[in-house]
């Protein structure tokens, strides 16, 4: 019976060998990421994407001049996408699904080249079942695209080093330039690429076909020079973007704290979106690195160097955000795949299935909300339904706070075809070239003549008027009374009517 099982497993593996190595991971990734793609409503960062992507190219340029320049190329790409397919929740997230699917397939190809076919296959399958792959593969943000481009650039680097030609180096240059435009921090993977190129230069090319020492030295030098030439477009394209983004840092990252040592221990759970699965991945990846020895240089450095560079920078400048490092996860999976390739295929599949099962609670949670912590969702859609059900012609809406990363106005407007008049707005976010609108400096004057106001306040408040600060709150409390209050997760909606004695 045991021999029969081994024979069946062997036959199944031989059948699987006839399938392209990238196909099973790609199919599994697209199946997992498409599951529940529209279940969680757009969260605050995705609302920023929607706001930017639905602007004209000229308005996008003005936005980049004010804030979020680093994400500007991604917004332009999404502008083209939404012009073609629309701006529904699913439509906004499909590019991330496609990017993660391609990343899984490319990871399998990279693993097959650096380790062997089994290593590439198991690396791709493990990547597909990680909660983090679903989380960022279901988000209208640039992290999935950055992950795909980081793996693609690494595949092209390996190809160019093994079979050098200007065409292959040009492909690498294009991939790296695209990576820099999509996600500046992902360019830290170039530190790993530079290390690999230097080691390749030090060791020299394969001796086969090299007739003289002079020829050998020339081939060694070409590797370095071609790589240096290949990264020139990155400097030309991403350099100005980096300079501009640096001037916007105080606005863009004012919510980020300086990095601390305990942030490193939390990183695996952050990028994998599951502490237990992240811990499992690190453990198996360590075994794979030990097995590969010198061959582990590229994937190990592609994981460690970006992490260390961002951490060191983050101790001086507020930059440390775990999701910025999602692009290193495929390389950790590659190391794990190398470990799994050393055991029998059924045992390796058990580890992949175990990772999938351990991540199921997080998979389910992230399909309910993308907010963090997931126990504190913000129900923009629910608040919008309250307004839509009771709205009358001439109604106005007021948000508190306005200038917040919650984007209360964007969340409500996204879910309403005909939102009430935003009565306090003097200049909307598009005209300002910003993510936030400008409000009336004298709210009482702007509210004059309004009889019904929908007040949307962040958090849960039994007395929502008391939660509105400054002159805005004073004007509302003076001229309006609360008629009804609705509580929705993360939000309070109140209908205010003008006082009879106004």
TIFI-157046 format. One record per residue (C-alpha): residue number from 1; residue in one letter; x, y, z. Coordinates in nm, 4 decimals, decimal comma. Example, Ala and Ser with C-alpha at 12.3 -4.5 7.8 and 13.67 -1.06 7.14 Angstrom:
BEGIN
(pt 1 "a" (1,2300 -0,4500 0,7800))
(pt 2 "s" (1,3670 -0,1060 0,7140))
This chain:
BEGIN
(pt 1 "x" (0,0000 0,0000 0,0000))
(pt 2 "x" (0,2872 0,2360 0,0895))
(pt 3 "x" (0,4629 0,1548 -0,2366))
(pt 4 "x" (0,1406 0,2243 -0,4257))
(pt 5 "x" (0,1065 0,5637 -0,2568))
(pt 6 "x" (0,4666 0,6517 -0,3358))
(pt 7 "x" (0,4163 0,5377 -0,6939))
(pt 8 "x" (0,1001 0,7507 -0,7262))
(pt 9 "x" (0,2738 1,0539 -0,5784))
(pt 10 "x" (0,5649 1,0031 -0,8143))
(pt 11 "x" (0,3328 0,9766 -1,1136))
(pt 12 "x" (0,1500 1,2929 -1,0071))
(pt 13 "x" (0,4799 1,4772 -0,9740))
(pt 14 "x" (0,5947 1,3605 -1,3166))
(pt 15 "x" (0,2657 1,4802 -1,4639))
(pt 16 "x" (0,3107 1,8135 -1,2893))
(pt 17 "x" (0,6595 1,8460 -1,4378))
(pt 18 "x" (0,5042 1,8772 -1,7835))
(pt 19 "x" (0,3142 2,1899 -1,6754))
(pt 20 "x" (0,5009 2,5241 -1,6974))
(pt 21 "x" (0,6435 2,5953 -1,3539))
(pt 22 "x" (0,4766 2,9383 -1,3364))
(pt 23 "x" (0,1253 2,8145 -1,4115))
(pt 24 "x" (0,0145 2,6500 -1,0812))
(pt 25 "x" (0,1290 2,9427 -0,8604))
(pt 26 "x" (-0,0293 3,1941 -1,0972))
(pt 27 "x" (-0,3597 3,0074 -1,1094))
(pt 28 "x" (-0,3685 2,9633 -0,7326))
(pt 29 "x" (-0,2856 3,3294 -0,6743))
(pt 30 "x" (-0,5540 3,4587 -0,9085))
(pt 31 "x" (-0,8089 3,2218 -0,7551))
(pt 32 "x" (-0,7265 3,3289 -0,3995))
(pt 33 "x" (-0,7070 3,7028 -0,4680))
(pt 34 "x" (-1,0273 3,7081 -0,6718))
(pt 35 "x" (-1,2144 3,5420 -0,3846))
(pt 36 "x" (-1,4049 3,8136 -0,2007))
(pt 37 "x" (-1,2348 4,0864 -0,4059))
(pt 38 "x" (-1,5154 4,3358 -0,3504))
(pt 39 "x" (-1,6188 4,2239 -0,0013))
(pt 40 "x" (-1,4209 4,4814 0,1967))
(pt 41 "x" (-1,5135 4,8372 0,1050))
(pt 42 "x" (-1,2435 5,0792 -0,0043))
(pt 43 "x" (-1,0405 5,1948 0,2920))
(pt 44 "x" (-0,8805 5,5365 0,3403))
(pt 45 "x" (-0,5703 5,4794 0,1231))
(pt 46 "x" (-0,7795 5,3364 -0,1574))
(pt 47 "x" (-1,0115 5,6354 -0,1366))
(pt 48 "x" (-0,7064 5,8534 -0,2019))
(pt 49 "x" (-0,6338 5,6387 -0,5077))
(pt 50 "x" (-0,9912 5,6817 -0,6306))
(pt 51 "x" (-0,9792 6,0575 -0,5768))
(pt 52 "x" (-0,6510 6,0879 -0,7675))
(pt 53 "x" (-0,7259 5,8409 -1,0453))
(pt 54 "x" (-1,0524 6,0120 -1,1378))
(pt 55 "x" (-0,8787 6,3462 -1,1966))
(pt 56 "x" (-0,7441 6,4722 -1,5277))
(pt 57 "x" (-0,3689 6,4400 -1,6005))
(pt 58 "x" (-0,3320 6,8132 -1,5439))
(pt 59 "x" (-0,5045 6,7895 -1,2059))
(pt 60 "x" (-0,2829 6,4919 -1,1207))
(pt 61 "x" (0,0252 6,7002 -1,1959))
(pt 62 "x" (-0,0979 6,9693 -0,9562))
(pt 63 "x" (-0,1640 6,7045 -0,6922))
(pt 64 "x" (0,1899 6,5697 -0,7304))
(pt 65 "x" (0,3204 6,9215 -0,6781))
(pt 66 "x" (0,1407 6,9422 -0,3435))
(pt 67 "x" (0,1397 6,5915 -0,1944))
(pt 68 "x" (0,1890 6,2267 -0,2868))
(pt 69 "x" (0,4404 6,2926 -0,5670))
(pt 70 "x" (0,5953 5,9508 -0,4999))
(pt 71 "x" (0,2652 5,7847 -0,5904))
(pt 72 "x" (0,1983 6,0119 -0,8881))
(pt 73 "x" (0,3017 5,7646 -1,1626))
(pt 74 "x" (0,0789 5,4974 -1,0079))
(pt 75 "x" (-0,2123 5,7424 -0,9980))
(pt 76 "x" (-0,1583 5,8224 -1,3656))
(pt 77 "x" (-0,1619 5,4527 -1,4473))
(pt 78 "x" (-0,4841 5,4114 -1,2501))
(pt 79 "x" (-0,6316 5,7133 -1,4269))
(pt 80 "x" (-0,5866 5,5349 -1,7592))
(pt 81 "x" (-0,7262 5,2138 -1,6104))
(pt 82 "x" (-1,0385 5,3707 -1,4595))
(pt 83 "x" (-1,1055 5,5623 -1,7803))
(pt 84 "x" (-1,1327 5,2262 -1,9563))
(pt 85 "x" (-1,2931 4,9956 -1,6970))
(pt 86 "x" (-1,4580 5,2281 -1,4463))
(pt 87 "x" (-1,4070 5,2991 -1,0755))
(pt 88 "x" (-1,6031 5,0281 -0,8970))
(pt 89 "x" (-1,4366 4,8621 -0,5999))
(pt 90 "x" (-1,3565 4,5523 -0,8044))
(pt 91 "x" (-1,2327 4,7542 -1,1026))
(pt 92 "x" (-0,9975 4,9571 -0,8834))
(pt 93 "x" (-0,8475 4,6406 -0,7334))
(pt 94 "x" (-0,8082 4,4258 -1,0448))
(pt 95 "x" (-0,4649 4,5714 -1,1361))
(pt 96 "x" (-0,3333 4,4540 -0,7983))
(pt 97 "x" (-0,4802 4,1069 -0,8572))
(pt 98 "x" (-0,3082 4,0850 -1,1943))
(pt 99 "x" (0,0199 4,2123 -1,0523))
(pt 100 "x" (0,0260 3,9573 -0,7686))
(pt 101 "x" (-0,0641 3,6810 -1,0141))
(pt 102 "x" (0,2265 3,7723 -1,2397))
(pt 103 "x" (0,4547 3,8062 -0,9362))
(pt 104 "x" (0,3712 3,4500 -0,8278))
(pt 105 "x" (0,4454 3,3139 -1,1749))
(pt 106 "x" (0,7721 3,5071 -1,2021))
(pt 107 "x" (0,8735 3,3906 -0,8549))
(pt 108 "x" (0,8348 3,0304 -0,9662))
(pt 109 "x" (1,0521 3,1031 -1,2705))
(pt 110 "x" (1,3147 3,2731 -1,0560))
(pt 111 "x" (1,3155 2,9837 -0,8106))
(pt 112 "x" (1,3552 2,7336 -1,0917))
(pt 113 "x" (1,6612 2,9228 -1,2166))
(pt 114 "x" (1,8254 2,9812 -0,8809))
(pt 115 "x" (1,7328 2,6548 -0,7074))
(pt 116 "x" (1,5450 2,3987 -0,9165))
(pt 117 "x" (1,1976 2,3423 -1,0557))
(pt 118 "x" (1,0556 2,2074 -0,7302))
(pt 119 "x" (1,1966 2,4990 -0,5350))
(pt 120 "x" (1,0380 2,7480 -0,7729))
(pt 121 "x" (0,7033 2,5705 -0,7703))
(pt 122 "x" (0,6775 2,5498 -0,3917))
(pt 123 "x" (0,7978 2,9095 -0,3536))
(pt 124 "x" (0,5189 3,0283 -0,5824))
(pt 125 "x" (0,2535 2,8147 -0,4155))
(pt 126 "x" (0,3555 2,9328 -0,0696))
(pt 127 "x" (0,3464 3,2941 -0,1857))
(pt 128 "x" (-0,0041 3,2413 -0,3237))
(pt 129 "x" (-0,1538 3,1311 0,0090))
(pt 130 "x" (-0,0021 3,4040 0,2279))
(pt 131 "x" (-0,2629 3,6424 0,3732))
(pt 132 "x" (-0,0338 3,9291 0,2730))
(pt 133 "x" (-0,0569 3,8288 -0,0916))
(pt 134 "x" (-0,4354 3,8557 -0,0698))
(pt 135 "x" (-0,4249 4,1748 0,1345))
(pt 136 "x" (-0,2079 4,3689 -0,1085))
(pt 137 "x" (-0,3419 4,1823 -0,4094))
(pt 138 "x" (-0,6860 4,3168 -0,3194))
(pt 139 "x" (-0,5844 4,6764 -0,2609))
(pt 140 "x" (-0,5929 4,9693 -0,5025))
(pt 141 "x" (-0,2441 5,0791 -0,4060))
(pt 142 "x" (0,0992 5,0325 -0,5718))
(pt 143 "x" (0,2396 4,7574 -0,3466))
(pt 144 "x" (0,1367 4,4623 -0,5646))
(pt 145 "x" (0,2809 4,6297 -0,8738))
(pt 146 "x" (0,6040 4,7010 -0,6868))
(pt 147 "x" (0,6221 4,3365 -0,5804))
(pt 148 "x" (0,5755 4,2190 -0,9387))
(pt 149 "x" (0,8370 4,4597 -1,0754))
(pt 150 "x" (1,0905 4,3699 -0,8043))
(pt 151 "x" (1,0649 4,0016 -0,8971))
(pt 152 "x" (1,0647 4,0788 -1,2696))
(pt 153 "x" (1,3767 4,2947 -1,2397))
(pt 154 "x" (1,5512 4,0190 -1,0461))
(pt 155 "x" (1,4590 3,7546 -1,3043))
(pt 156 "x" (1,5946 3,9802 -1,5801))
(pt 157 "x" (1,9118 4,0472 -1,3806))
(pt 158 "x" (1,9807 3,6755 -1,3429))
(pt 159 "x" (1,9158 3,6271 -1,7147))
(pt 160 "x" (2,1464 3,9148 -1,8122))
(pt 161 "x" (2,4269 3,7902 -1,5896))
(pt 162 "x" (2,4083 3,4388 -1,7277))
(pt 163 "x" (2,3570 3,5294 -2,0929))
(pt 164 "x" (2,4688 3,8897 -2,1227))
(pt 165 "x" (2,3505 4,1040 -2,4112))
(pt 166 "x" (2,2484 4,4654 -2,4457))
(pt 167 "x" (1,8906 4,3605 -2,5169))
(pt 168 "x" (1,8681 4,1700 -2,1873))
(pt 169 "x" (2,0271 4,4549 -1,9953))
(pt 170 "x" (1,7824 4,6952 -2,1612))
(pt 171 "x" (1,4932 4,4827 -2,0376))
(pt 172 "x" (1,6401 4,4923 -1,6883))
(pt 173 "x" (1,6824 4,8699 -1,7098))
(pt 174 "x" (1,3179 4,9146 -1,8114))
(pt 175 "x" (1,1941 4,6968 -1,5252))
(pt 176 "x" (1,4034 4,8790 -1,2658))
(pt 177 "x" (1,2964 5,2197 -1,3970))
(pt 178 "x" (0,9312 5,1143 -1,3745))
(pt 179 "x" (0,9935 4,9870 -1,0221))
(pt 180 "x" (1,1314 5,3242 -0,9160))
(pt 181 "x" (0,8369 5,5111 -1,0647))
(pt 182 "x" (0,5842 5,2844 -0,8949))
(pt 183 "x" (0,7448 5,2625 -0,5500))
(pt 184 "x" (1,0605 5,4519 -0,4577))
(pt 185 "x" (1,1373 5,2473 -0,1479))
(pt 186 "x" (1,1332 4,9272 -0,3538))
(pt 187 "x" (1,4492 5,0548 -0,5227))
(pt 188 "x" (1,6345 4,9355 -0,2121))
(pt 189 "x" (1,6324 4,5961 -0,3834))
(pt 190 "x" (1,9044 4,7451 -0,6061))
(pt 191 "x" (2,1412 4,7085 -0,3114))
(pt 192 "x" (2,0985 4,3313 -0,3428))
(pt 193 "x" (2,1381 4,3507 -0,7201))
(pt 194 "x" (2,4568 4,5554 -0,6854))
(pt 195 "x" (2,6001 4,3029 -0,4419))
(pt 196 "x" (2,5249 4,0141 -0,6778))
(pt 197 "x" (2,6798 4,1993 -0,9724))
(pt 198 "x" (2,9948 4,2715 -0,7726))
(pt 199 "x" (3,0237 3,9096 -0,6639))
(pt 200 "x" (2,9732 3,7979 -1,0239))
(pt 201 "x" (3,2458 4,0410 -1,1307))
(pt 202 "x" (3,4772 3,9118 -0,8609))
(pt 203 "x" (3,4281 3,5488 -0,9553))
(pt 204 "x" (3,4380 3,6202 -1,3289))
(pt 205 "x" (3,2352 3,4571 -1,6085))
(pt 206 "x" (3,2345 3,0890 -1,6825))
(pt 207 "x" (3,5649 2,9761 -1,8272))
(pt 208 "x" (3,4020 2,7999 -2,1214))
(pt 209 "x" (3,4789 2,9806 -2,4456))
(pt 210 "x" (3,7173 3,2315 -2,2851))
(pt 211 "x" (4,0452 3,2114 -2,4671))
(pt 212 "x" (4,2695 3,4547 -2,2823))
(pt 213 "x" (4,3054 3,6271 -1,9494))
(pt 214 "x" (4,2476 3,9618 -2,1235))
(pt 215 "x" (3,9181 3,8307 -2,2587))
(pt 216 "x" (3,8283 3,7086 -1,9110))
(pt 217 "x" (3,8987 4,0501 -1,7568))
(pt 218 "x" (3,6987 4,2251 -2,0291))
(pt 219 "x" (3,3974 4,0012 -1,9685))
(pt 220 "x" (3,4198 4,0670 -1,5945))
(pt 221 "x" (3,4296 4,4429 -1,6436))
(pt 222 "x" (3,1369 4,4410 -1,8865))
(pt 223 "x" (2,9064 4,3007 -1,6204))
(pt 224 "x" (2,9686 4,5922 -1,3898))
(pt 225 "x" (2,9548 4,8577 -1,6600))
(pt 226 "x" (2,6397 4,7197 -1,8168))
(pt 227 "x" (2,4682 4,7132 -1,4811))
(pt 228 "x" (2,5759 5,0707 -1,4090))
(pt 229 "x" (2,4432 5,1823 -1,7476))
(pt 230 "x" (2,1191 4,9921 -1,6842))
(pt 231 "x" (2,0479 5,1836 -1,3638))
(pt 232 "x" (2,1071 5,5254 -1,5220))
(pt 233 "x" (1,7379 5,5535 -1,6288))
(pt 234 "x" (1,6417 5,4964 -1,2664))
(pt 235 "x" (1,8440 5,7965 -1,1573))
(pt 236 "x" (1,7048 6,0106 -1,4387))
(pt 237 "x" (1,3405 5,9173 -1,3775))
(pt 238 "x" (1,3187 5,8427 -1,0067))
(pt 239 "x" (1,5754 6,0997 -0,8923))
(pt 240 "x" (1,3553 6,4075 -0,9429))
(pt 241 "x" (1,0616 6,2143 -0,7983))
(pt 242 "x" (1,2646 6,1357 -0,4879))
(pt 243 "x" (1,3700 6,4990 -0,4453))
(pt 244 "x" (1,0105 6,6178 -0,4744))
(pt 245 "x" (0,8800 6,3486 -0,2408))
(pt 246 "x" (1,1411 6,4484 0,0159))
(pt 247 "x" (0,9963 6,8005 0,0310))
(pt 248 "x" (0,6494 6,6569 0,0973))
(pt 249 "x" (0,7513 6,4181 0,3713))
(pt 250 "x" (0,6245 6,6308 0,6604))
(pt 251 "x" (0,2721 6,6161 0,5150))
(pt 252 "x" (0,2863 6,2712 0,3606))
(pt 253 "x" (0,4258 6,0792 0,6578))
(pt 254 "x" (0,3232 6,2928 0,9544))
(pt 255 "x" (0,1567 5,9863 1,1070))
(pt 256 "x" (0,4736 5,7703 1,1017))
(pt 257 "x" (0,7041 5,7355 1,4046))
(pt 258 "x" (1,0773 5,6716 1,4115))
(pt 259 "x" (1,1719 5,3044 1,3851))
(pt 260 "x" (1,2522 5,1021 1,6965))
(pt 261 "x" (1,4142 4,7614 1,7381))
(pt 262 "x" (1,0859 4,5921 1,8232))
(pt 263 "x" (0,9549 4,7008 1,4824))
(pt 264 "x" (1,1893 4,4472 1,3247))
(pt 265 "x" (1,0369 4,1621 1,5223))
(pt 266 "x" (0,6880 4,2670 1,4128))
(pt 267 "x" (0,7837 4,2931 1,0451))
(pt 268 "x" (0,7224 3,9286 0,9378))
(pt 269 "x" (0,3681 3,9421 1,0719))
(pt 270 "x" (0,3151 4,2819 0,9147))
(pt 271 "x" (0,4162 4,1897 0,5615))
(pt 272 "x" (0,2567 3,8433 0,5790))
(pt 273 "x" (-0,0537 3,9936 0,7474))
(pt 274 "x" (-0,0426 3,7114 0,9996))
(pt 275 "x" (0,2010 3,6739 1,2880))
(pt 276 "x" (0,1887 3,2959 1,2905))
(pt 277 "x" (0,2250 3,2625 0,9134))
(pt 278 "x" (0,5008 3,5241 0,9109))
(pt 279 "x" (0,6874 3,3295 1,1780))
(pt 280 "x" (0,6469 3,0057 0,9827))
(pt 281 "x" (0,7782 3,1735 0,6679))
(pt 282 "x" (1,0864 3,3083 0,8450))
(pt 283 "x" (1,1650 2,9688 0,9949))
(pt 284 "x" (1,1334 2,7760 0,6695))
(pt 285 "x" (1,3214 3,0485 0,4796))
(pt 286 "x" (1,6115 3,0203 0,7249))
(pt 287 "x" (1,6307 2,6466 0,6546))
(pt 288 "x" (1,6312 2,7187 0,2841))
(pt 289 "x" (1,9127 2,9716 0,3175))
(pt 290 "x" (2,1209 2,7168 0,5072))
(pt 291 "x" (2,0563 2,4582 0,2376))
(pt 292 "x" (2,1495 2,6869 -0,0515))
(pt 293 "x" (2,4731 2,8149 0,0973))
(pt 294 "x" (2,6416 3,0521 -0,1475))
(pt 295 "x" (2,3450 3,0280 -0,3848))
(pt 296 "x" (2,1345 3,2022 -0,1203))
(pt 297 "x" (2,3199 3,5304 -0,1733))
(pt 298 "x" (2,0625 3,6889 -0,4053))
(pt 299 "x" (1,7389 3,6027 -0,2199))
(pt 300 "x" (1,8909 3,6594 0,1244))
(pt 301 "x" (2,0285 3,9993 0,0295))
(pt 302 "x" (1,6991 4,0884 -0,1471))
(pt 303 "x" (1,5237 4,0326 0,1860))
(pt 304 "x" (1,7745 4,1673 0,4359))
(pt 305 "x" (1,9265 4,4678 0,2615))
(pt 306 "x" (1,5967 4,6520 0,1887))
(pt 307 "x" (1,4810 4,5825 0,5442))
(pt 308 "x" (1,8054 4,7057 0,6988))
(pt 309 "x" (1,8292 5,0114 0,4744))
(pt 310 "x" (1,4732 5,1198 0,5491))
(pt 311 "x" (1,5152 5,0482 0,9198))
(pt 312 "x" (1,8356 5,2513 0,9479))
(pt 313 "x" (1,6777 5,5377 0,7537))
(pt 314 "x" (1,3643 5,5022 0,9662))
(pt 315 "x" (1,5584 5,5582 1,2885))
(pt 316 "x" (1,6486 5,9053 1,1614))
(pt 317 "x" (1,3544 5,9989 0,9383))
(pt 318 "x" (0,9955 5,8705 0,9865))
(pt 319 "x" (0,9829 5,6144 0,7048))
(pt 320 "x" (0,9264 5,2770 0,8675))
(pt 321 "x" (0,5961 5,1364 0,7442))
(pt 322 "x" (0,5852 4,7545 0,7157))
(pt 323 "x" (0,3725 4,7488 0,4003))
(pt 324 "x" (0,6429 4,9441 0,2189))
(pt 325 "x" (0,8487 4,6224 0,2346))
(pt 326 "x" (0,5923 4,3839 0,0878))
(pt 327 "x" (0,8150 4,3447 -0,2187))
(pt 328 "x" (1,0701 4,1408 -0,0152))
(pt 329 "x" (0,8173 3,8663 0,0624))
(pt 330 "x" (0,8650 3,6728 -0,2677))
(pt 331 "x" (1,2364 3,6406 -0,1957))
(pt 332 "x" (1,1636 3,4988 0,1491))
(pt 333 "x" (0,9255 3,2557 -0,0202))
(pt 334 "x" (1,2026 3,1598 -0,2630))
(pt 335 "x" (1,4259 3,0637 0,0297))
(pt 336 "x" (1,1386 2,8699 0,1843))
(pt 337 "x" (1,0819 2,6969 -0,1485))
(pt 338 "x" (1,4443 2,5842 -0,1467))
(pt 339 "x" (1,3875 2,4193 0,1904))
(pt 340 "x" (1,0665 2,2526 0,0723))
(pt 341 "x" (1,2401 2,1231 -0,2402))
(pt 342 "x" (1,4697 1,9173 -0,0180))
(pt 343 "x" (1,1833 1,7042 0,1183))
(pt 344 "x" (0,9325 1,4775 -0,0491))
(pt 345 "x" (0,6704 1,6549 -0,2553))
(pt 346 "x" (0,3769 1,5443 -0,0319))
(pt 347 "x" (0,5558 1,6765 0,2775))
(pt 348 "x" (0,6285 2,0068 0,1032))
(pt 349 "x" (0,2648 2,0394 0,0011))
(pt 350 "x" (0,1634 1,9768 0,3619))
(pt 351 "x" (0,3688 2,2798 0,4675))
(pt 352 "x" (0,2051 2,4940 0,1976))
(pt 353 "x" (-0,1409 2,3746 0,3032))
(pt 354 "x" (-0,0533 2,4336 0,6697))
(pt 355 "x" (0,0478 2,7919 0,5917))
(pt 356 "x" (-0,2818 2,8380 0,4099))
(pt 357 "x" (-0,4841 2,6969 0,6978))
(pt 358 "x" (-0,3009 2,8983 0,9616))
(pt 359 "x" (-0,3738 3,2119 0,7620))
(pt 360 "x" (-0,7455 3,1456 0,7161))
(pt 361 "x" (-0,8613 3,3661 1,0082))
(pt 362 "x" (-0,6608 3,6574 0,8690))
(pt 363 "x" (-0,7797 3,5838 0,5154))
(pt 364 "x" (-1,1382 3,6080 0,6358))
(pt 365 "x" (-1,0722 3,9229 0,8396))
(pt 366 "x" (-0,9071 4,1161 0,5591))
(pt 367 "x" (-1,2086 4,0472 0,3375))
(pt 368 "x" (-1,4260 4,2218 0,5951))
(pt 369 "x" (-1,2123 4,5350 0,6221))
(pt 370 "x" (-0,8740 4,6669 0,5148))
(pt 371 "x" (-0,8517 4,8986 0,8150))
(pt 372 "x" (-0,5930 4,8333 1,0840))
(pt 373 "x" (-0,6620 4,7152 1,3434))
(pt 374 "x" (-0,9298 4,5057 1,1775))
(pt 375 "x" (-1,1381 4,5280 1,4919))
(pt 376 "x" (-1,1957 4,8974 1,4103))
(pt 377 "x" (-1,3571 4,9141 1,0647))
(pt 378 "x" (-1,4903 5,2374 0,9169))
(pt 379 "x" (-1,8261 5,1871 0,7455))
(pt 380 "x" (-1,8370 5,4608 0,4830))
(pt 381 "x" (-2,0967 5,2681 0,2830))
(pt 382 "x" (-2,3266 5,2318 0,5839))
(pt 383 "x" (-2,3072 5,6013 0,6637))
(pt 384 "x" (-2,3750 5,6857 0,2991))
(pt 385 "x" (-2,6856 5,4639 0,2997))
(pt 386 "x" (-2,8209 5,6509 0,6010))
(pt 387 "x" (-2,7871 5,9791 0,4138))
(pt 388 "x" (-2,9274 5,8394 0,0884))
(pt 389 "x" (-3,2356 5,7008 0,2657))
(pt 390 "x" (-3,3232 6,0324 0,4305))
(pt 391 "x" (-3,1860 6,2921 0,1911))
(pt 392 "x" (-3,4062 6,5745 0,0641))
(pt 393 "x" (-3,3446 6,8409 -0,2003))
(pt 394 "x" (-3,1473 7,1304 -0,0539))
(pt 395 "x" (-2,9788 6,9226 0,2189))
(pt 396 "x" (-2,6179 6,9988 0,3116))
(pt 397 "x" (-2,3403 6,7869 0,4612))
(pt 398 "x" (-2,0632 6,8722 0,7073))
(pt 399 "x" (-1,7650 6,6531 0,7970))
(pt 400 "x" (-1,5617 6,6491 1,1162))
(pt 401 "x" (-1,2708 6,6253 1,1034))
(pt 402 "x" (-1,2193 6,7452 0,7482))
(pt 403 "x" (-0,8394 6,7371 0,7277))
(pt 404 "x" (-0,7823 6,3816 0,8383))
(pt 405 "x" (-0,6427 6,0648 0,6838))
(pt 406 "x" (-0,9889 5,9122 0,7272))
(pt 407 "x" (-1,1069 6,1071 0,4184))
(pt 408 "x" (-1,4646 6,1234 0,5458))
(pt 409 "x" (-1,5803 6,3310 0,2512))
(pt 410 "x" (-1,4258 6,0979 -0,0084))
(pt 411 "x" (-1,5728 5,7925 0,1644))
(pt 412 "x" (-1,9257 5,9324 0,1603))
(pt 413 "x" (-1,9002 6,0786 -0,1902))
(pt 414 "x" (-1,7718 5,7509 -0,3334))
(pt 415 "x" (-2,0852 5,5689 -0,2177))
(pt 416 "x" (-2,3404 5,8365 -0,3138))
(pt 417 "x" (-2,4451 5,9130 -0,6693))
(pt 418 "x" (-2,5848 6,2517 -0,5665))
(pt 419 "x" (-2,4305 6,3589 -0,2328))
(pt 420 "x" (-2,5685 6,6582 -0,0409))
(pt 421 "x" (-2,4046 6,9944 -0,0971))
(pt 422 "x" (-2,0764 7,0182 0,0927))
(pt 423 "x" (-2,1792 7,3494 0,2398))
(pt 424 "x" (-1,8517 7,4528 0,4049))
(pt 425 "x" (-1,6250 7,3884 0,1055))
(pt 426 "x" (-1,4778 7,6995 -0,0518))
(pt 427 "x" (-1,2345 7,5174 -0,2814))
(pt 428 "x" (-1,2519 7,1459 -0,3462))
(pt 429 "x" (-0,9520 6,9126 -0,3378))
(pt 430 "x" (-0,9207 6,8975 -0,7158))
(pt 431 "x" (-0,8923 7,2748 -0,7587))
(pt 432 "x" (-0,6522 7,2928 -0,4635))
(pt 433 "x" (-0,4331 7,0195 -0,6067))
(pt 434 "x" (-0,4600 6,8380 -0,2760))
(pt 435 "x" (-0,6312 6,5442 -0,1088))
(pt 436 "x" (-0,8378 6,7735 0,1134))
(pt 437 "x" (-1,0782 7,0561 0,0367))
(pt 438 "x" (-1,0547 7,4029 0,1899))
(pt 439 "x" (-1,3318 7,5014 0,4283))
(pt 440 "x" (-1,5031 7,8300 0,4956))
(pt 441 "x" (-1,3107 8,0333 0,7578))
(pt 442 "x" (-1,6414 8,1681 0,8922))
(pt 443 "x" (-1,8698 7,8632 0,9147))
(pt 444 "x" (-2,1703 8,0539 1,0498))
(pt 445 "x" (-2,1892 8,2652 0,7359))
(pt 446 "x" (-2,1542 7,9643 0,5049))
(pt 447 "x" (-2,4277 7,7785 0,6935))
(pt 448 "x" (-2,6724 8,0690 0,6699))
(pt 449 "x" (-2,9931 7,9754 0,4917))
(pt 450 "x" (-2,9394 7,5988 0,5351))
(pt 451 "x" (-3,2233 7,4185 0,7127))
(pt 452 "x" (-3,1041 7,0562 0,7156))
(pt 453 "x" (-2,7464 6,9361 0,7624))
(pt 454 "x" (-2,6093 6,5826 0,7609))
(pt 455 "x" (-2,3202 6,5749 1,0066))
(pt 456 "x" (-2,0641 6,2959 0,9610))
(pt 457 "x" (-1,8236 6,2576 1,2540))
(pt 458 "x" (-1,5435 6,0057 1,2995))
(pt 459 "x" (-1,5871 5,7713 1,5947))
(pt 460 "x" (-1,8891 5,6838 1,8051))
(pt 461 "x" (-2,0613 5,9800 1,9723))
(pt 462 "x" (-2,3898 5,9941 2,1625))
(pt 463 "x" (-2,3783 6,3736 2,1240))
(pt 464 "x" (-2,2147 6,4322 1,7854))
(pt 465 "x" (-2,2405 6,8131 1,8008))
(pt 466 "x" (-2,0182 6,8124 2,1072))
(pt 467 "x" (-1,7495 6,6293 1,9063))
(pt 468 "x" (-1,7134 6,9102 1,6504))
(pt 469 "x" (-1,4420 7,1545 1,7613))
(pt 470 "x" (-1,3650 7,5221 1,7038))
(pt 471 "x" (-1,5755 7,7681 1,5033))
(pt 472 "x" (-1,7396 7,4943 1,3008))
(pt 473 "x" (-1,8773 7,3334 1,6140))
(pt 474 "x" (-1,9841 7,6662 1,7607))
(pt 475 "x" (-2,1795 7,7540 1,4457))
(pt 476 "x" (-2,3553 7,4182 1,4343))
(pt 477 "x" (-2,4418 7,4220 1,8039))
(pt 478 "x" (-2,5752 7,7761 1,7817))
(pt 479 "x" (-2,8005 7,7362 1,4785))
(pt 480 "x" (-2,8940 7,3675 1,4682))
(pt 481 "x" (-3,0364 7,0947 1,6842))
(pt 482 "x" (-2,9900 6,7194 1,6540))
(pt 483 "x" (-3,2974 6,5462 1,5122))
(pt 484 "x" (-3,1668 6,1910 1,4856))
(pt 485 "x" (-2,8371 6,0029 1,5308))
(pt 486 "x" (-2,7149 5,6847 1,3599))
(pt 487 "x" (-2,4144 5,4846 1,4744))
(pt 488 "x" (-2,2122 5,2978 1,2144))
(pt 489 "x" (-1,8757 5,1255 1,2683))
(pt 490 "x" (-1,6160 5,3985 1,3005))
(pt 491 "x" (-1,8622 5,6781 1,2182))
(pt 492 "x" (-2,1544 5,8740 1,3578))
(pt 493 "x" (-2,4152 6,0308 1,1320))
(pt 494 "x" (-2,6533 6,2945 1,2647))
(pt 495 "x" (-2,9356 6,4837 1,0979))
(pt 496 "x" (-2,9369 6,8450 1,2125))
(pt 497 "x" (-3,2255 7,0821 1,1588))
(pt 498 "x" (-3,2234 7,4576 1,2033))
(pt 499 "x" (-3,3524 7,5933 1,5326))
(pt 500 "x" (-3,7015 7,7485 1,5117))
(pt 501 "x" (-3,5722 8,0710 1,6666))
(pt 502 "x" (-3,3058 8,1322 1,3988))
